[in-house]
C-alpha cells in the first residue's frame, strides 16, 4: 500500500495543519489535482485518529470533500482528497468592504445552508466550523463555498466513545463538555453564530488569555452585544448560540443535571433554516451597516 503514494507528486506545501503537513499534489500526468494530508506515525495518537476519522467522511456533493484514498507507508499516513479550488473564508473576508458585510454574510449563509442540510441528512455533525475550514471560490458570475476538514466530525449513526479537546472560541458547550451523544445539527449552528459575530466584530467573543477562565466564559456566558453589531443581527446570533443556565460550574454539578441543562439549551437554539431565513430577511437599506468597523481575523 505504501507504493501507491508514489502515484502522486507533492507539488507544494499548502499549510502546516494542527495534525501535520497539507500538500497540493497531482497525479504526475498533471490531469488532476489533489490535497494530501500527511501525518507521521510517530505523531500523537489524536493526530492519527483525526486523520483516520476524516478519511471516513467522503461526499459526492458540491461543497463537501471527496476522499480519494487513505494510504500508509512505514513512516506516515496519507489522506488524499480531491482538490477544492479557492481561498479560505478567513482570507476572503479581509477583502470585503464594510458596506458589503451584510450582503456577503447573506451570500455565505445562503450557500452554507444546503451544505448543512446535506450533512443533517447524512446524520453528520462537522464540529469544527470556522472561517479557516470554509473555502470560497468567486468568479464574475459565481460564488461557491465548500466546507472542509472533517477531522473532528461526528457520525451520529455510530456510537461515539472518545474524548477530544475541541478548540475554544467556536465550540458549543456540549462539545467542550464532551457530551458527544447530545451533539446535533444545532451544534454546528452554534459555531456559525459565533463565526458571524467574529466576522463583524473582528475578534472572538468572550476571549480571555487564561484558558480556564475562557472555558468558563464559553460554557456559561451568553454571547455579548457589541456596538459594531446591528441589533436585529445580534438577536439572530443570540438565538443560534443559546447556552445552558448553570447555577454552579458544570464540574460541581451532577452529570445528569448538566446533561439536562445542555439538552434544554440545544432545544432552544434556532436551526439552520431559521438562521438562514433570519439573515436573508435583514435589509441592507434599512440597517446602518456602513457604521461597522472592519473586522479582521
Backbone as a ProteinNet text record, in pm:
[ID]
protein_1_A
[PRIMARY]
XXXXXXXXXXXXXXXXXXXXXXXXXXXXXXXXXXXXXXXXXXXXXXXXXXXXXXXXXXXXXXXXXXXXXXXXXXXXXXXXXXXXXXXXXXXXXXXXXXXXXXXXXXXXXXXXXXXXXXXXXXXXXXXXXXXXXXXXXXXXXXXXXXXXXXXXXXXXXXXXXXXXXXXXXXXXXXXXXXXXXXXXXXXXXXXXXXXXXXXXXXXXXXXXXXXXXXXXXXXXXXXXXXXXXXXXXXXXXXXXXXXXXXXXXXXXXXXXXXXXXXXXXXXXXXXXXXXXXXXXXXXXXXXXXXXXXXXXX
[TERTIARY]
82.1	0	86.4	206.6	294.9	338.3	347.5	392	291	163.4	61.4	80.1	142.7	164.6	258.4	337.8	428.6	355.1	226.2	145.7	118	144.8	117.2	247.4	246	360.3	317.7	383.7	352.4	418.1	335.9	383.5	432.2	352.9	393	315.9	370.8	302.1	196.3	72.8	-33.8	-34	-16.3	-4.1	37.6	83.3	108.8	-11.8	-90.3	-210.7	-179.2	-285.5	-262.3	-218.9	-242.9	-208.6	-99.6	-34.3	69.8	69.6	139.2	151.3	40.4	-0.1	-101.4	-39.3	-46.3	20.3	-80.1	-45.9	-109.9	-33.4	-105.1	-39.5	-110.4	-43.9	-108.5	-79.3	-135.6	-122.3	-6.1	91.4	213.4	187.1	69	33.4	-8.7	-51.7	-89.9	-233.4	-314	-452.2	-543.1	-509.9	-592.5	-506.7	-569.3	-501.4	-568.9	-489	-536.4	-479	-539.8	-482.7	-441.4	-318.6	-268.4	-234.6	-297.4	-262.3	-170.8	-58.1	46.4	74.7	58.7	80.8	181.1	279.6	381.2	324	367.7	324.8	382.9	484.8	542	469.9	370.2	295.9	202.5	138.6	48.6	-73.5	-132.5	-245.2	-363.6	-389.1	-504.2	-489.5	-366.6	-343.3	-375.8	-330	-354.7	-503.3	-565.7	-708.6	-792.2	-754.4	-828.8	-819.5	-699.2	-682.4	-762.7	-758.8	-835.9	-985.5	-1027.9	-1169.5	-1209.1	-1126.7	-1158.6	-1168.7	-1092.5	-1093.8	-1229.4	-1312.1	-1443.3	-1551.4	-1520.2	-1621.3	-1595	-1657.5	-1643	-1781.3	-1792.4	-1922.2	-1910.8	-2023.8	-2030.1	-2112.7	-2116.7	-2195	-2101.6	-2143.1	-2067.5	-2064.5	-1949.9	-1935.9	-1887.7	-1864.9	-1816.9	-1699.6	-1608.5	-1487.8	-1514.1	-1432.8	-1437.8	-1305.3	-1310.7	-1190.1	-1154.3	-1028.7	-981	-916.8	-835.9	-766.9	-711.1	-686.3	-617.6	-505	-380.3	-263.9	-168.5	-78.4	27.7	152.8	266.5	391.9	456.1	584.1	648.7	644.5	641.9	658.1	537.2	448.9	343	207.8	103.7	-30.9	-58.5	-136.5	-168.6	-318.2	-380.6	-520.4	-522.9	-575.4	-581.7	-726.1	-750.5	-884.4	-878.4	-992.6	-999.6	-970.1	-897.5	-862.4	-985	-1006	-1114.6	-1051	-1078.1	-1015.4	-1076.6	-993	-1041.9	-949.4	-996.8	-922.8	-1011.9	-951.5	-1031.9	-1118.9	-1229.4	-1315.9	-1240.1	-1149	-1064.6	-991	-934.2	-863.1	-960.6	-1065.4	-1162.1	-1223.9	-1255.8	-1324.6	-1241.6	-1110.3	-1022.3	-1037.9	-1089.9	-1105.1	-1241.7	-1330.7	-1468.5	-1480.7	-1538.6	-1566.3	-1676.9	-1665.6	-1761.3	-1904.2	-1921.7	-2056	-2121.4	-2039.3	-2092.1	-2096.9	-2077.7	-2076.4	-2205.5	-2318.9	-2445.2	-2472.8	-2459	-2488.1	-2393.6	-2268.6	-2173.2	-2209.7	-2247.9	-2290.4	-2415.3	-2505.8	-2624.9	-2585.8	-2488.5	-2440.3	-2377.7	-2295.1	-2224.1	-2322.4	-2415.6	-2510.6	-2604.1	-2642.6	-2726.8	-2659.8	-2528.2	-2454.3	-2426.9	-2410.5	-2383.4	-2509	-2626.2	-2749.5	-2768.5	-2760.5	-2778.4	-2668.5	-2548.6	-2439.8	-2473	-2520.7	-2556.5	-2675.7	-2770.1	-2885.5	-2843.9	-2747.8	-2696.6	-2629.1	-2549.4	-2486.1	-2591.6	-2697	-2804.4	-2871.4	-2891.3	-2947	-2858.4	-2728.1	-2631.6	-2607	-2669.2	-2650.4	-2506.1	-2446.1	-2307.2	-2303.5	-2226.2	-2204.1	-2057.2	-2028.8	-1891.3	-1807.6	-1860.7	-1798.2	-1676.3	-1643	-1525.6	-1546.1	-1665.9	-1695.3	-1631.2	-1551.2	-1483.5	-1433.3	-1394.9	-1358.6	-1245	-1149.4	-1037.7	-1077	-1196.1	-1243.8	-1351.7	-1366.3	-1460.8	-1382.6	-1398.8	-1327.4	-1422.1	-1375.5	-1455.2	-1395.2	-1481.7	-1440.9	-1537.4	-1483.5	-1567.3	-1514.8	-1606	-1576.3	-1670.5	-1665.6	-1750.5	-1898.3	-1936	-2078.7	-2114	-2020.7	-2049.1	-1978.8	-2047.9	-1994.1	-2021.8	-1915.7	-1932.4	-1856.3	-1911.8	-1847.4	-1832	-1726.9	-1707.2	-1667.4	-1716.2	-1681.9	-1583.8	-1468.7	-1362.8	-1319.2	-1224.1	-1162	-1263	-1284.5	-1378.7	-1307.4	-1190.7	-1112.1	-1175.8	-1268.7	-1339.2	-1485.8	-1524.6	-1665.4	-1718.6	-1849.4	-1918.6	-2023.9	-2023.1	-2127.2	-2225.3	-2344.4	-2442.2	-2496.2	-2464.5	-2504.5	-2412.7	-2300.9	-2205.6	-2199.3	-2166.2	-2151.2	-2017.5	-2023	-1901.5	-1852.4	-1729.8	-1670.2	-1528.1	-1519.4	-1389.7	-1395.4	-1282.8	-1272.7	-1177.4	-1225.4	-1143.2	-1134.7	-1023.9	-1008.4	-1054.7	-1181.1	-1233	-1180.9	-1150.6	-1091.9	-1188.7	-1135.9	-1217.1	-1255.3	-1359.9	-1399.1	-1526.2	-1523.7	-1638.6	-1721.6	-1663.7	-1727.5	-1843.1	-1951.4	-2068.4	-2037.3	-2111.9	-2086.7	-2089.4	-2178.9	-2187	-2058.7	-1988.4	-1859.9	-1751.9	-1749.9	-1647.5	-1658	-1779.2	-1800.3	-1796.9	-1768.2	-1755.1	-1878.1	-1994.5	-2119.8	-2160.1	-2083.3	-2093.4	-2224.4	-2289.3	-2416.9	-2528.1	-2504.9	-2604	-2587.3	-2478.2	-2448.7	-2554.2	-2600.3	-2697	-2652.6	-2732.1	-2703	-2697.8	-2769.1	-2767.9	-2632.6	-2552.8	-2416.3	-2335.3	-2354.3	-2286.4	-2346.4	-2476.9	-2539.9	-2482	-2455.2	-2388.7	-2258.3	-2176.8	-2048.1	-2068.2	-2171.6	-2200	-2235.2	-2311.7	-2345.1	-2221.5	-2130.4	-2004.1	-1922.5	-1922.6	-1846.1	-1896.5	-2027.5	-2083.4	-2044.6	-2053.8	-2015.4	-1871.7	-1782.7	-1640.9	-1616.5	-1686.6	-1665.4	-1699.1	-1803	-1842.2	-1754	-1729.3	-1658.6	-1507.6	-1457	-1313.7	-1236.4	-1305.3	-1241	-1346	-1300.8	-1394.2	-1458	-1584.3	-1647.9	-1592.9	-1592.3	-1560.1	-1416.2	-1329.4	-1190.4	-1121.8	-1038.5	-960	-827.3	-715.7	-584.9	-568.5	-645	-639.7	-733.9	-682.5	-768	-881.8	-858.7	-963.7	-1078.4	-1043.3	-1145.8	-1218.9	-1141.7	-1201.7	-1301.3	-1262.6	-1352.4	-1480.9	-1467	-1584.8	-1676.4	-1617.6	-1697	-1768.7	-1695.9	-1752.5	-1867.1	-1859	-1962.1	-2087	-2068.7	-2177.5	-2229.5	-2149.1	-2190.2	-2251.8	-2362.8	-2421.7	-2325.3	-2335.2	-2255.5	-2298.1	-2205.7	-2243.3	-2280.2	-2356.7	-2381.6	-2253.6	-2239.2	-2124.3	-2172.5	-2110.7	-2156.2	-2145.8	-2062.4	-2046.8	-2151.4	-2235.3	-2338.6	-2473.7	-2539.5	-2678	-2764.8	-2863.1	-2945.8	-3016.9	-3076.7	-3150.9	-3059.1	-2938.3	-2844.3	-2799.4	-2774.3	-2734.5	-2842.4	-2967.9	-3076.2	-3075.6	-3043.8	-3035.1	-2917.5	-2802.6	-2684.4	-2714	-2782.1	-2814.2	-2901.8	-2995	-3083.2	-3008.4	-2901.6	-2821.4	-2722.7	-2692	-2584.8	-2634.9	-2756.4	-2811.4	-2723.4	-2693.4	-2611.9	-2692.2	-2645.9	-2716	-2705.6	-2804.5	-2802.2	-2758.2	-2627	-2572.3	-2576.9	-2631.3	-2633.7	-2496.1	-2419.6	-2283.8	-2196.2	-2063.7	-1977.6	-2012.7	-2012.4	-2054.4	-1983.4	-1855.4	-1781.5	-1825.7	-1914.8	-1967.2	-2112.4	-2160.9	-2297	-2294.7	-2403.5	-2417.8	-2424	-2364.1	-2358.5	-2498.1	-2593.2	-2727.3	-2791	-2764.5	-2817.1	-2752.8	-2622	-2551.2	-2610.8	-2635.5	-2688.6	-2829.2	-2911	-3046.3	-3042.7	-2953.2	-2940.4	-2885.8	-2793.5	-2741.8	-2853.2	-2930.5	-3039.3	-3141.1	-3171	-3266.7	-3214.1	-3086.2	-3029.6	-3023.7	-2989.9	-2984	-3122.8	-3225.1	-3361.7	-3408.1	-3352	-3392.6	-3322.3	-3217.1	-3145.9	-3225.5	-3207.3	-3265.8	-3186.8	-3250.8	-3181.7	-3126.6	-3065.9	-3000.3	-3101	-3222.1	-3323.6	-3363.3	-3383	-3422.7	-3309.3	-3185.9	-3071.2	-3062.6	-3072.9	-3061.8	-3175.1	-3298.9	-3411.6	-3403.5	-3359.9	-3344.6	-3241	-3128	-3021.3	-3068.7	-3136.7	-3180.7	-3284.7	-3362.7	-3467.8	-3414.3	-3289.1	-3231.5	-3208.6	-3233.4	-3223.2	-3095.7	-3029.1	-2908.5	-2943.2	-3067.4	-3104.2	-3159	-3227.4	-3287.5	-3189.5	-3087.9	-2994.1	-2868.7	-2810.5	-2697.2	-2566.4	-2553.2	-2436.6	-2306.8	-2314.7	-2190.8	-2119.3	-2177.9	-2109.9	-2019.9	-2026.4	-1943.5	-1796.8	-1713.1	-1570.2	-1532.8	-1422.5	-1382.8	-1331.5	-1392.3	-1348.5	-1230.1	-1130.2	-1012.5	-991.1	-935.6	-917	-783.2
-120.3	0	126.5	116.1	231.3	277.7	183	219.1	307.5	298.9	377	526.7	567.2	710.4	766.1	678.7	722	759.4	728	768.9	918.1	981.8	1124.5	1203.1	1321	1411.3	1530.8	1548.6	1660.9	1786.8	1879.7	1998.3	2106.1	2131.8	2235.6	2217.3	2276.1	2274.7	2384.8	2346.8	2446.5	2510	2428.2	2480.6	2367.5	2406.8	2309.3	2311.5	2205.6	2198.5	2155.1	2146.1	2108.6	1963.6	1882.7	1741.7	1700.9	1796.8	1760.8	1853.8	1812.5	1895.2	1865.1	1969.9	1957.3	2002.7	1916.4	1941.2	1952.6	2034	2028.2	1924.8	1832.8	1725.7	1704.1	1633.6	1592.3	1444.9	1395.5	1252.2	1222.8	1314.5	1305.1	1325.7	1287.3	1319.8	1466.6	1517.3	1658.4	1685.3	1578.6	1597.5	1636.2	1591.1	1620.4	1669.6	1751.3	1799.5	1741.9	1722.8	1663.4	1740.3	1714.8	1761.5	1638.4	1638.9	1527.3	1577.7	1515.3	1540.8	1427.8	1466.3	1369.6	1377.5	1265	1260.3	1149.6	1182.5	1084.9	981.6	857	751.2	769.9	854.5	884.3	1001.3	1058.2	1172.1	1124.1	1220.8	1182.3	1108	1028.6	943.6	1023.4	1140.5	1220.7	1266.2	1296.4	1337.6	1224.3	1105.1	988.5	954	956.6	925.4	1024.7	1152.1	1255.1	1230.8	1193.8	1168.3	1045.3	940.5	820.5	849.6	931.5	968.2	1047.7	1143.4	1227.3	1143.9	1036.4	953.2	885.6	878.8	814	906.8	1036.4	1133.2	1176.9	1106.6	1136.6	1159.6	1261.9	1300.2	1317.3	1303.6	1328.3	1452.6	1544.4	1667	1786	1883.8	2008	2073.6	2126.1	2195.2	2107.3	1978.3	1886.2	1804	1759.5	1691.2	1550.8	1511.8	1376.4	1307.6	1201.3	1126.5	1034	1042.5	958.2	830.7	844.3	727.5	759.3	653.9	665.3	564	611.3	525.7	535.5	439.4	444.9	377.9	421.6	351.2	326.8	300.2	265.8	380.3	504.2	619	710.5	710.3	811.4	751.4	824.3	805	919.9	891.5	992.8	990.2	1104.1	1117.8	1199.1	1139	1206.4	1243.6	1371.4	1420.2	1500.3	1512.4	1594.2	1739.6	1807.2	1948.1	2036.1	2126.4	2225.1	2361.4	2419.9	2547.5	2662.2	2757	2875.7	2917.2	3011	3056.8	3041.1	3043.2	3029.2	3153.2	3133.3	3246	3345.8	3296.1	3382.1	3484.1	3437.2	3527.2	3611.7	3551.6	3620.9	3740.6	3723.4	3828.8	3956.2	3942.5	4059.8	4154.7	4103	4186.1	4252.5	4223.8	4272.7	4412.3	4503.1	4637.3	4631	4712.1	4704.1	4733.5	4810	4837.9	4712.1	4611.4	4488.1	4373.5	4404.6	4299.5	4217.8	4285	4212.2	4128.6	4187.2	4111.6	3992.5	4010.1	3899.4	3789.1	3826.4	3726.4	3653.3	3726.2	3661.8	3559.9	3594.4	3500.2	3376.8	3401.4	3292	3194.6	3246.5	3159	3091.6	3165.6	3106.2	2989.1	2996.5	2886.7	2772.6	2808.1	2704.8	2624.9	2685.9	2619.8	2483	2470	2335.9	2238.8	2289.5	2202.7	2146.1	2233.4	2190.3	2094.3	2119.3	2030.4	1892.5	1888.8	1760.9	1683.4	1752.4	1685.8	1631.8	1710	1666.2	1539.3	1534.4	1413.5	1291.9	1314.8	1206.2	1178.4	1258.8	1244.4	1272.5	1369.6	1407.9	1548.2	1564.5	1693.5	1729.3	1845.4	1882.9	1908.7	1985.3	2012	2104	2158.2	2246.6	2355.6	2412.4	2516	2647.2	2701.4	2829.3	2878.2	3005.6	3060.4	2987	2932.4	2863.4	2727.4	2677.2	2548.8	2565.9	2686.9	2715.1	2771.8	2711.1	2753.5	2833.1	2949.1	3037.5	3040.4	3023.4	3042	3141	3256.1	3359.7	3396.4	3399.6	3449.4	3565.7	3617.8	3732.1	3700.6	3577.1	3543.4	3428.6	3391.5	3277.6	3293.6	3244.1	3247.2	3111.4	3034.4	2899.3	2884.6	2799.5	2768.6	2617.9	2578	2437.4	2429.4	2326.6	2301.9	2185.4	2206.9	2105.9	2074.6	1982.3	1941.5	1876.9	1747.5	1670.7	1587.4	1633.6	1559.6	1549.2	1640.3	1634.7	1596.4	1560.3	1535.6	1412.5	1412	1302.4	1244.3	1113.8	1041.6	989.5	1046.2	1009.2	867.3	805.7	666.8	569.4	620.7	537.3	580.4	487.4	519.1	588.1	706.9	782.6	755.2	711.9	688.3	743	873.7	938.1	1071.7	1114.6	1245.9	1331	1443.8	1531.3	1669	1735.9	1873.8	1963.4	2003.1	2088.6	2230.3	2298.5	2432.3	2531.3	2613.2	2717.4	2822.3	2893.6	3002.5	2972.7	2870.3	2837.1	2720.4	2640.5	2515.8	2539.4	2465.9	2472	2402.2	2436.6	2376.7	2224.5	2162.2	2016.3	1952.8	2023	1973.6	1993.3	2111.9	2140.1	2046	2001.4	1909.1	1762.8	1740.9	1606.5	1518.2	1580.5	1504.8	1481.4	1397.3	1385.3	1324	1245.3	1187	1291.5	1410	1517	1609.9	1591.9	1679.3	1662.2	1774.8	1773.4	1872.4	1884.8	1983.4	2124.9	2147.9	2280.2	2310.8	2208.2	2229.5	2305.9	2271.2	2344.1	2482.9	2497.1	2629.2	2723.2	2670.1	2748.9	2807.9	2724.1	2770.7	2875	2858.9	2958.2	3093	3090.5	3214.4	3285	3208.9	3266.5	3320.3	3247.4	3289.9	3423.9	3441.1	3567.9	3681	3655.4	3756	3800.5	3703.8	3736.9	3812.8	3774.8	3841.8	3990.7	4022.7	4163	4236.9	4176.8	4246.5	4242.1	4134.4	4126.6	4047	3986	3900.9	3804.3	3703.1	3608	3667.6	3637.4	3686.9	3616.9	3689.2	3634.3	3586	3628.2	3580.1	3622.4	3533.7	3564	3489.4	3552.1	3485.3	3363.6	3357.7	3241.2	3133.9	3017.4	2913.9	2868.4	2859.3	2814.3	2914.4	3042.4	3145.9	3149.7	3137.4	3138.3	3023.7	2904.9	2789.9	2815.2	2870.7	2900.6	3000.7	3105.2	3204.5	3139.7	3054.4	2989.8	2895.7	2837	2743.2	2812.4	2924.7	2976.9	3114.8	3197.5	3335.6	3351.7	3420.9	3447	3526.6	3507.2	3586.5	3733.2	3824.1	3962.2	4044	4150.2	4250.4	4331.2	4392.5	4477.1	4593.9	4709.8	4829.7	4816.1	4724	4704.9	4609.9	4553.9	4460.1	4528.6	4514.3	4558.2	4478.9	4545.6	4480.8	4357.2	4367.3	4254.4	4136.2	4163.8	4055.9	3992.2	4074.4	4019.7	3926.5	3963	3878.9	3741.2	3738	3609.7	3528.6	3594.9	3526.6	3470.5	3550.9	3506.7	3382.5	3374.5	3257.1	3134.5	3157	3045.4	2992.6	3073.8	3039.8	3029.5	2979.2	2961.9	2864.1	2901.3	2818.2	2778	2674.8	2634.1	2741.8	2746	2836.3	2754.8	2737	2662.2	2746.5	2689.2	2759.3	2756	2652.4	2635	2593.7	2602.7	2549.7	2403.9	2362.6	2225.9	2116.5	2138.6	2034.4	2020.1	2109.2	2099.9	2051.6	2014.1	1963.2	1813.8	1746.1	1607.4	1602.3	1498.9	1491.2	1492.5	1424.9	1419.2	1558	1640	1776.4	1858	1839.9	1908.4	1869.4	1741.8	1692.6	1746.7	1752.3	1805.9	1953.3	2030	2171.6	2189.7	2103.6	2108	2078.5	1974.7	1938.7	2051.3	2115.7	2226.3	2341.7	2375.2	2486.8	2455.1	2330	2290.5	2301.2	2258.8	2263.6	2406.8	2502.3	2642	2714.8	2655.6	2719.8	2710.1	2808.2	2800.5	2701.1	2648.5	2556.4	2631.9	2560	2624.9	2697	2642.2	2709.8	2842.9	2841.9	2964.1	3066.2	3018.9	3109.9	3174	3092.3	3144.4	3240.4	3202.8	3290.5	3421.5	3415.3	3537.7	3630.2	3573.6	3653.9	3713.2	3631.6	3680.2	3790.7	3789	3889	4025.4	4030	4158.7	4243	4371.5	4460.6	4542.3	4553.3	4636.5	4784.5	4817.6	4959.5	5016.7	4933.9	4984.6	4986.5	4900.4	4894.5	4974.8	5034.3	5122.5	5043.3	4953.5	4865.2	4940.2	5058	5125.9	5185.3	5178.6	5228.7	5123.4	4999.2	4896	4922	4889.6	4890.2	4762.6	4765.9	4647.4	4538.7	4421.7	4310.2	4240.9	4210.8	4140.8	4015.6	3911.2	3784.9	3785
0	0	0	59	63.1	-74.7	-168.1	-302.5	-374	-339.4	-408.2	-390.4	-280.8	-259.5	-366.1	-428	-534.3	-662	-667.4	-782.5	-780.8	-666.4	-651	-637.1	-693.9	-680.2	-594.6	-482	-394.4	-449.5	-492.9	-564.1	-468.3	-365	-268.2	-138.7	-32.6	97.4	96.4	123.2	134.4	272.3	374	509.8	602.9	719.9	824.8	916.3	911.8	992.6	1133.6	1218.4	1357.6	1369.6	1264.6	1272.4	1172.1	1108.6	1013.7	893.5	786.9	667.8	568	495.6	392.3	260.8	159.6	32.2	-81.9	-180.6	-311.1	-392.1	-455.8	-530.9	-663.1	-752.9	-877	-903	-1010.6	-1041	-1134.8	-1139	-1219.7	-1367.6	-1413.7	-1551.9	-1558.4	-1444.1	-1436	-1473.2	-1485.1	-1527.7	-1411.5	-1290.8	-1175.3	-1060.1	-974	-854.8	-731	-627.5	-503.7	-384.7	-270.1	-143.9	-65	-14.2	65.5	205.5	305.6	444.7	490.1	546.6	581.6	731.9	800.6	945.1	976.3	1057.8	1095.9	1191.7	1176.4	1267.8	1408.1	1417.9	1549.2	1615.9	1545.6	1599.8	1710.8	1779.4	1888.8	1833.8	1921.3	1882	1830.4	1889.7	1847.1	1702.5	1660.2	1521.5	1426.2	1458.9	1373.4	1372.2	1488.8	1496.5	1416.1	1423	1349.2	1199.1	1151	1008.3	966.2	1047	1015.9	1017	1112.8	1120.2	997.2	959.2	843.2	715.6	707.4	586.3	564.2	669.3	658.4	605.1	596.9	554.8	411.1	319.2	177.5	117.7	33.8	-22	-173.2	-238.9	-383.6	-412.8	-318.7	-330.9	-344.1	-425.3	-431.8	-295	-259.4	-133.1	-19.2	-47.4	55.3	-0.9	86.4	37.9	-15.3	-110.2	-164.6	-134.7	-58	-24.3	-139.7	-182.5	-292.4	-239.2	-133.1	-79.5	59.3	134.7	263.6	261.9	266	246.1	364.4	370.2	470.4	416.4	466.9	442.8	578.8	581	708	808.8	758.2	848.2	858.2	756	751.1	712.4	752.2	698.3	601.9	494.8	394.6	365.7	372.9	331.7	203.3	95.7	-34.6	-62.9	-85.7	-119.7	-249.3	-314.6	-436.1	-400.2	-485.4	-462.5	-481.8	-386.2	-395.3	-417.1	-530.5	-566.5	-487.2	-447	-378.4	-265.7	-183.8	-67.3	55.4	172.5	293.1	313.1	379.8	415.1	501.7	581.7	664.9	578.4	467	375.3	294.3	247.9	162.8	234.4	361.2	435.7	446.4	444.4	455.6	336.9	227	107.3	97.4	191.4	183	242.8	165.2	214.8	320	424.5	534.3	489.2	382.1	331.6	274.2	244.5	185.5	286.4	413.4	514.8	515	521.6	533.1	409.6	291	168.3	153.7	197.4	189.7	287.6	408.9	507.2	458	394.4	338.4	232.4	146.8	45.7	111	212.8	279.9	344.2	423.1	491.8	390.9	285.1	180.8	112.7	92.8	30.4	128.6	256.6	355.9	392.1	377.7	419.2	353.6	219.5	160.7	200.5	225	270.6	408.4	496.9	631.2	629.2	540.8	530	479.2	387.1	338.4	451	532.5	646	742.4	762.9	851.2	798.2	666.4	603.3	629.8	625.6	645	793.2	881.3	1026.2	1067.5	1001.8	1028.2	1087.6	1195	1256.8	1237.2	1180.7	1147.7	1272.2	1366.6	1497.8	1493.7	1378.4	1371.7	1266.5	1263.8	1164.9	1207.8	1118.8	1140.2	1004.3	992.4	860.6	789.7	864.8	800.2	743.2	778.8	725.8	619.2	569.8	461.7	343.6	226.1	105.5	16.1	-27	-111.9	-252.3	-351.1	-490.2	-553.4	-592.2	-651.7	-789.4	-885.4	-1019.5	-1046.5	-1167.8	-1200.7	-1186.6	-1214.4	-1212.8	-1118.7	-1029.7	-943.2	-809	-705.2	-568.3	-506.4	-479.8	-425.7	-294.5	-207.7	-80.9	-66.4	3.2	38.5	185.2	253.2	392.8	397.8	458.9	459.3	602.4	614.9	741.2	836.5	816.5	898	1004.2	1047.4	1146	1282.8	1314.8	1443.3	1426.6	1304.7	1274.8	1347.9	1366.8	1434.4	1340.1	1327	1254	1358.1	1360.9	1463.3	1443.1	1329.1	1306.6	1380.4	1431.3	1502.2	1648.2	1735.1	1877	1897.7	1957.9	1983.5	2125.4	2135.7	2266.8	2265.1	2263.3	2256	2328.7	2375.1	2439.4	2356.3	2310.9	2227.4	2289.9	2262.4	2307.3	2192.8	2197.3	2092.1	2110.3	2000.8	2011.5	2074.4	2165.2	2226.5	2122.6	2149.6	2061.2	1986.6	1900.1	1817.5	1872.2	1961.4	2003	2099.4	2078.8	2166	2299	2405.3	2536.8	2537.9	2459.7	2460.5	2406.2	2318.4	2270	2375.5	2435.6	2535.8	2655	2685.4	2797.3	2752.8	2624.5	2567.4	2588.5	2584.4	2585.4	2439.5	2371.7	2226.2	2180.2	2265.2	2224.4	2220.1	2279	2276	2155.6	2084.8	1970.2	1861.7	1805.8	1695.7	1589.2	1484.4	1379.9	1437.5	1548.1	1610.7	1675.7	1697.8	1746.9	1643.3	1515.6	1407.6	1387.7	1409.9	1400	1505.2	1623.7	1727.9	1674	1611.2	1557.1	1448.3	1365.8	1262.6	1325.2	1434	1502.4	1554.1	1614.1	1662.4	1545.6	1434.8	1317.9	1264.3	1256.4	1208.8	1303.7	1433.9	1534.2	1510.9	1490.7	1473	1342.7	1237.6	1109.6	1118.5	1192.6	1205.9	1305.8	1421.7	1530.4	1512.1	1453.2	1428.2	1530.8	1625.9	1725.6	1778.9	1849.5	1908.1	2033.7	2057.7	2180.3	2303.9	2414.9	2546.9	2559.1	2469.5	2473.4	2602.5	2656.2	2776	2766.4	2805.6	2792.9	2883.7	2992.8	3081.5	3028.7	2987.3	2927.1	3017.4	3148.5	3240.2	3245.6	3254	3255.8	3122.2	3014.4	2880.8	2865	2913	2904.7	2982.5	3101.7	3183.3	3113.6	3054.6	2981.9	2864.1	2792.7	2674.5	2711.3	2829.1	2872.4	2926	2993.6	3075.7	3037.4	2974.3	2949.9	2810.4	2800.2	2668.3	2580.1	2450.6	2356.9	2371.3	2395.9	2426.8	2303	2327.6	2224.2	2204.9	2089.9	2059.6	1975.3	1992.6	1922.5	1771.4	1723.7	1579.2	1520.7	1606.9	1561.9	1555.6	1444.1	1432.3	1529	1591.4	1694.7	1642.3	1521.5	1466.3	1437.8	1388.7	1362.5	1493.7	1594.1	1723.6	1779.1	1763	1814.1	1747.3	1617.9	1546.9	1600.8	1619.4	1673.3	1811.6	1895.1	2030.6	2029	1934.2	1923.6	1872	1797.2	1745	1848.5	1949.3	2043.1	2187.4	2203.9	2339.2	2417.6	2541.2	2629.3	2752.8	2824.2	2946.9	3055.1	3141.4	3256.5	3378.4	3391.2	3503.4	3631.1	3739.2	3868.4	3934.1	3902.4	3951.7	3834.4	3846.3	3740.1	3711.8	3584.9	3550	3627.8	3661.9	3734.2	3879.3	3923.8	4060.4	4061.1	3946	3933.9	3901.7	3931.3	3888.7	3736.4	3679.9	3533.9	3472	3533.9	3477	3472.5	3574.5	3573.1	3461.4	3444.2	3335.3	3200.6	3181	3054.9	3028.4	3131.7	3114.7	3074.6	3136.4	3103.1	2961.1	2921.7	2784.6	2683.8	2709.9	2619.2	2606.8	2717.3	2715.7	2630.5	2646.5	2569.7	2420.9	2386.6	2245.6	2181.9	2254.6	2202.2	2177	2248.5	2235.4	2120.7	2067	1956.4	1826.6	1741	1607.1	1523	1417.4	1328.9	1207.9	1115.6	1001.9	912.4	896.3	815.5	878.5	1009.4	1078.9	1080.2	1096.1	1089.4	952.2	848	712.2	677.9	708.8	675.9	752.8	878.6	956.5	898.4	855.3	794	661.2	579.1	447.7	460.3	568.5	586	629.2	675.1	712.6	587.9	598.3	483.2	489	375.4	368.1	362.3	330.6	317.2	446.7	526.8	648.9	766.5	763.4	872.6	840.1	941.8	917.3	921.8	825.1	824	797.3	732.7	695.5	815.9	935.4	1053.7	1118.7	1068.1	1127.9	1101	1199.7	1177.2	1103.2	1032.4	955.5	1048	1039.9	1122.6	1058.7	1138.3	1088.6	1170.9	1107.2	1176.9	1250.1
[MASK]
+++++++++++++++++++++++++++++++++++++++++++++++++++++++++++++++++++++++++++++++++++++++++++++++++++++++++++++++++++++++++++++++++++++++++++++++++++++++++++++++++++++++++++++++++++++++++++++++++++++++++++++++++++++++++++++++++++++++++++++++++++++++++++++++++++++++++++++++++++++++++++++++++++++++++

